[in-house]
Amino acid sequence: MEIVDIQKIIRPHLVDVKTYEAMEAPEALAKKSGIPESEIIKLNGNENPYGGSQKALDAVAKTPLHIYPDPTQTNMRIALSGYTGMPSENIVVGSGADELIDLIFRLFISEGDKILDCEPTFGMYSFCARVAGGEITLVQRDEQFDINVPSVLNSIDDKTKVIFVTSPNNPTGNIATESQVTDLLSTGLLVVVDEAYYEFSGQTVQHLISQNENLIVLRTMSKWAGLAGLRVGYGIMHGKLAKYFMDIKPPYNVNIAAEAALIASLEDVNYLLSNVEKIIGERERMFELINNLPRVKAWPSSGNYLMCEFEKNEAQRVYVELAAKGIFVRNFNSPRLGDCFRIAIGTASDTDKLIGAMKIIV
């Protein structure tokens, strides 16, 4: 029997697709550095150093794992409505915000359609575009990493369907203003504002949704609520659009443990937001400490991370030497960020160890 060449039946654009550059697992980082996993300092994933709420942990422990989750997401949507102040019919929950990004492509993008992405930014939008067979137009942000609205508008053609905006932007940390978002909405294209770090900035455009069917706001429970491992995020959008998302999502897309953790977390908001305040305070302390070092600049940030910019060709050296000491930060392949890396905000102890190492390395 002749051996089948499986590549001949794979969709051609996926045979050699450029993948998303995900982080290595902690055990792999420990092995690479030769430092025990318990001693590494993992500042590359924008994870919450305080973890989730105890109420969420208890809720997961009591969850009957043999029962399917509710396909209508009723309890989650009601809980999120109470938290966001938006009607439950405007909310759709996903297995992480990443699933909602994927659903956006399933709903709106056919092969040959275009998206506009304001670069540098989160790599998931371009990755999903490549998987969907869409085309990507990368519109460069300005020197301060703000959205260049005129350049975005000039890049639109008859194949353009979606504009992605991250606010606070990952990894640069700056906010998209309401006027910038309104200018983009006036194009009539779908505008996706990813507010994954909303709790660290306190700024949102969700109030624009009632008057703009072409606006989606994405949020996650990964960062502020410490549920990254359970993969649970949500989208806020016009009720008409939410119905389409509910129609095409997998019926049991959010697992029952994630559902229990989300609801319990929203019953413990004050505790979780107190951890957010600690992270913001530590962010400001780290910002000052880094900017007191020679030959490095920390950019102001409204997220739970800082982007650091070094003299030419220095960022990779510092990145490698930090890794050798068991301190892991996030570097990027983007041409705009060749002299930069991003540092997630950890505990005060993490910051002190990082700064101690950078004083020697930089």
Secondary structure, 3 states (H helix, E strand, C coil): CCCCCHHHCCCHHHCCCCCCCCCCCHHHHHHHHCCCHHHCEECCCCCCCCCCCHHHHHHHHCCCCCCCCCCCCHHHHHHHHHHHCCCHHHEEEECHHHHHHHHHHHHHCCCCCEEEEEECCCCHHHHHHHHHCCEEEEEECCCCCCCCHHHHHHCCCCCEEEEEEECCCCCCCCCCCHHHHHHHHCCCCEEEEECCCHHHHCCCCHHHHHHCCCEEEEEECCCCCCCHHHCCEEEEECHHHHHHHHHHCCCCCCCHHHHHHHHHHHCCHHHHHHHHHHHHHHHHHHHHHHHCCCCEEECCCCCCEEEEEECCCCHHHHHHHHHHCCEECEECCCHHHCCEEEEECCCHHHHHHHHHHHHHHC
